[in-house]
């Protein structure tokens, strides 16, 4: 697959707008919930493997 050239007078670069404080708060809250959920799954898997192999 070759390179695609930008047509003249058209800019394909996109600048994202900064997040508001409310959006950042919601995102951080969601990420903390997901991390806690995933961490508990990892702990369960380790304990199950130990019980089976013992």
Beta strands, then each sheet from edge to edge (+ up, - down):
end
